[in-house]
Amino acid sequence: MKKEDMINFGLHKVTTEQFAIISEAPKDEKEITLNSNFKFVTDTEHRVIATLLRIIFNKKDSPFLLLETGCNFIIEKESWVKLFDKENKILTLPQGFASHLLMIGMGTTRGILHSKTENTPYNKYILPLMNVSNMVKSDVEIIIDQVKQTRVELE
């Protein structure tokens, strides 16, 4: 990667948006399924891009464990200028960069899940490793409207 193509950023804040143990853990682990949802949120005024992750563990079709987390990344001013087309009001996250942010968010979510369930029967439910580059198939374009925060959902 060329130096001019690099995007300089830092992890600014980590949040646990929601955590809930909804019901007892299933006795048969073969019944468990996992649903996940990923969103990118941006705050153009503060040059922030956030990944929001929602993880739901289900037994059969009923959720028993829910976790939503956020990782807020502040983008350096020079890098922001490369990503944000002011004229068309479009913020473009290159595929590799978007995947990288999602990977950081996923690892953070895995750690929060462990911390929240430590010393409970739910601690055996680990967020599996996922290839997030398969989830972000192309550049992510976020169309910025008059609202400060804009969301893009990927599934």
Secondary structure, DSSP 8 states (H G I E B T S, - for coil): --GGG---EEEEEEEEEEEEE-S---S-GGGEEEEEEEEEEEEGGGTEEEEEEEEEEEETTEEEEEEEEEEEEEE-HHHHHHHEETTTTEEEE-HHHHHHHHHHHHHHHHHHHHHHHTTSGGGG-------GGGT--S-EEEE--SSSEEEEEE-
